[in-house]
Amino acid sequence: MNIFCLGDIHGKFTRLIEVMRSLPEGATIFGVGDIGLGFSDSLDAECLREVDFIAASRQQTLYFIRGNHDDPAIWHIGRHIWNEELVSVRILEDIGQVTLEGMNIMYVGGAISIDRSQSHRVDGKTWWKGEGVTQHAPEQITNLVKQYGQADLLITHAGPTHAMPVYSLSDPDIAYYAQYDAALTADIAEERELLSQVVRMSGAKHVAYGHYHQTFHSVVNGVTYRCCAELEAWQYMKRHGLPPLHQALSA
């Protein structure tokens, strides 16, 4: 089984291709958000043309969920156009499910940008309203579980409350940006709790995410959490009902 979760890409598509070439032919790769789509140099599928070509040549498939450095309109409105123009790269809806090699994989896109109040984040160009996880995510995941059963693997962009890095108001980055954004700390706390609900509703025992640009591995209440650093590929494996094995590959 060759299913990988890949940390934030942030438009570094040349490095992405290097990582793809380091992974097995035929691999399935889930980008966990912050692909970097919707900026001035990534407004249409042309920005992924070489990535798509390399993926096709290696019989690899890339699935991209949305992060906070991605234009939600591409996922909500334009993804069908992108998917028509690409062969091996798939832009996924914000919340959904795929079955691969007998694995039930669910995903939830979106996250809050801690620097959303800063002048370099311009609405509609480098930052987008509606970037966060939808409030309906737990309900939608519950409906997917009713249809497909509990998830083997859940993929999100940000992590839930109790996953590493554990949310803290004393985090220096959050504290810095909260000086300019009075609602920031409450909004982040609410979103991470929302993702905790998503984890519970999904029934997943393995959760992969990115967003924090660091590698973390933790087990909380029987759930294994894996945070992927930028362009870090983490392999999810499950054989014959035995506990999953994990292997990390770096670019």
N, C-alpha and C positions, 0 to 999 in steps of 0.2 A: 504494500500500500504506500503510495507516494502523495500524501496530502500535506501541504505546507501552509502555514500562516506567515505572512510577510509583514514586518513592521512598516511604519510610515515611509512613504516614498518621496513626498514633497517635490514632485516634478523632476527628480533626478533619474531620468529614464535611461541614461547611458549606464549608470550604476545598476539600475534594475536589470538591464540586459546581462550585465556581468554576473549578477546573482542567478538569473535564469540559466545561464550557461553552466553554473556550478551545481545546479540541481539535476536530478535524473530526467532523461527524456520521458515524456508521458506523464510528468508530474502535474498535479492540480494545485494551483497556488491561489490562496485567498489574500488579497491586499486588505489589511484591517482598517483602512481609512487613511485620510490625508494623502490621497493619491496626488493631489496638486492640480485638479482639473477646474477650469473656470477662470484662471488668471489670463493675462493678456497673451501669454505664449501657449495657452492650452484651452482655446475656446472651441475647438472642434476635434473630431477624431483623428485628424492628421497628426496631432502630437504623439499619438500612440501607434502610428503606422509601422515604424521599425520594430517596436516592441511586439506588435501583432505578428509581423513577418517572422521574427525569431521564434516566437511561441509556436507558430504553425509549423515551422521547420523542425522543431524539436517535439512535436506532438504534445505540447503543454497547453493547458487552459488556465487563464487568469480570471478570477472573479474579483471585482472591486466593490467593496462597500464604501459608504460615504463617511468622511471625517469632518472636522471643523475647518479644514483648509481645502474644502471642495464646495463648488457651487451647487446647492440643493436642486436648482432647476435642471441640472443635467440628469440627476437621478429621478426627479419627480416627473419631468416633462420630456427631456431630450434623450433619455437613455435608449429608447427604441431606435432613434436615428443613429446614435453611436453604434449600437449593436448591429444594425444593418450594414454599416460600413466596415466593421471589424469582424474577423473570423474567429480568433482564439482568445480575444479579450471580451469579457462580458461585464457590463455595468449592471449591478443588481439593484432591485428595488430596496427601499430603506429597511424593510422588515420582510423576511421570507425564509424559505427552507429549500434545501437541495438534498437529494439522496445520492451518495457516491460510495461505490464499493460496499454497499450495505450499511453505510454510516448515515445517520440522520443528523444533518448539520443545519443549524438555524443561525440567523444573523440579525443584528440591529445596528443601523448606522446612525451617525450624528454625534455631536459633542459640543460643549460650550468652549469658546476661546477665552482664556484668561486675560488676553490682551485686547479684547474686543473694543475697549474704550479708547485705544490709542490711535493717534492720527494716521499711522501707516495702514490701519485696517479701515478701508473705505468701503462703505456699503455698496454692494453691487459690483465691486471690482476686486477687492482683496478680503472682503468679509461679507457675509450674507445673513440677513435675518432668517430665522427658522433653522439655524445651524444645529440646534440641540436635538436630543432624543425626544421624540414625540411622547406626549403624556399617555397616548393610547398603546404604547409598546407592550406593557404587561398583558393587556386584553388581547392584543393581536397574537402574541406568543401563545397565550392560553388557547386560542382558537386553532393555532397550528398544531399544538400538542394533541388536541382533540382529533385532528385530522390525520396526523402522521405518527403520533406517539411522542414520548419524551426524547429530547435531543441527546445525541451522544456528545456533540461538540457545539458550543455556543460561541459565536464570534461577534465582538462588539468593538467600537473604537475606544471609548473611555472604559475605565474599570468601575465596578460596583464599590460601595462604601468600604467594605472590609478587605478588599484586595489591595495588594501592594501597587503603588505607594499608598498607604493608608491616609485617607483624607484628614487634614488637620488645618485649623484656622491659623496655626503658627507657621505653616509653610511659607518660607520667605518670598517665593514667587507670587503666591496668592495674596499675601499681605501687601506686597508692593503694588500690584494692580488694583487691589481693593481700595487703595487710597483715591483712585480715580473712578471707581465703579462701585457705588454703594450697594448694588444688588448682587454683586459677583459671588460673595461667599455663600449666600443663601441659595442662589441659583445652582452653584456647583454641588452643594450638599444635597439639594433636591434631586438633581440629575443622577448623582451616584446612588442615592437610595432608590430611584426609579429603576436603575440597572440592577440593583440587588433584587428588586421584585421580579425583573425579567429572568434573572438566574433561577430564582425559586420556581417561577411558573414553567420554565423550560424543562426543569428536571435534569439539566445537564450536569455531568460530573467533571467536565473539562471546559474551561472558558479561556479563550485567547483574545487579547486586545493589544492596542498600541498606545498612542497618544502621549506617553510620558517619556519617550526617547531613552528608556533604560530597560535593562533585562531584569525581570523579577519572576521568581517562582515561589508560590506559596500554596498551602493546603489549608482551607478553612471549612469546618463543618462537613468534611468529606468531599469538598469540591476542590479540584486542582486548578489554580489560576496561573496563566502564563502571559506575562507582558513582554512583547517583542520590541526591541530597540529599533531604531531606524534601519530599514533594509536588512533586518535580521530575519532569517528564515527558520521557523520552528516546525519540526515534523510531528504530526499527530499520527500515532499508530495504535491499532488495537487488533490483537490476534486471538482467535478462538476463545473469547470470553475472559482472557487473562487481563490483569491490569495493564492499561496502555503504557507503552514505552515512549520516551521522548528524546529527541535529538535536535540540537541547535546547530545551525550553520550560519556563519557570518560572511558578509560581503567582503 
